[in-house]
Amino acid sequence: MKKSYLMMLFVCCVLVTVIGCSKPDPVVEAETGAAEEAASAEIAMEDAEAAVRHDVVYACNCGPDCTCGSVSTDAGTCTCGSELVAAHVVKVDGNDALLCTCGSDCTCEIDAGDDSKCACGAEIRRVSLEGSGLYYCNCGGSCTCNFVSAEPGSCKCGMELITS
């Protein structure tokens, strides 16, 4: 009886060791699914970063003869059918925003030697904020706060945002 009891205990220990302690097979993700998820996450992160910044707008880019003047805080399509492109507000002058057109990740300023260009070399573009429905800081005359929002509120300088 002692032998059968020891044998049963031995078998149970072996089973617990082999079955209970075995490592599960690693989960392998499909390469295409992982790549698509990574791309989606990167786009979402860029959108989140742009949403946190209040100096990024999307403006029509249909060319120098453009008369539509569309500007928004969201990416989309212009009233003329062109895609709106991301731009960085370098200065608000009255009701006009001066934009650097090198993209939403731009943080440069107006070139000190040539006020028609951004420090990165991109051309400065003037866009009217009048009638756009956007709220912006205009601390007086020539504001350098470059704060633009789709919602009313206060600028980082403490002034209330205006709309026209």
Protein Blocks (a to p, Z undefined) as FASTA:
>chain_A
ZZmmmmmmmmmmmmmmmmmmpccddddddfklmmmmmmmmmmmmmmmmmmmpccbccddf
ebjklcnlpacfbdcddfkopacdddddfbdehjaccddfkbjkbcbdcdfklmkbcfko
pacddddfehnlpacddebhjacklpacfbdcddfkopacddZZ
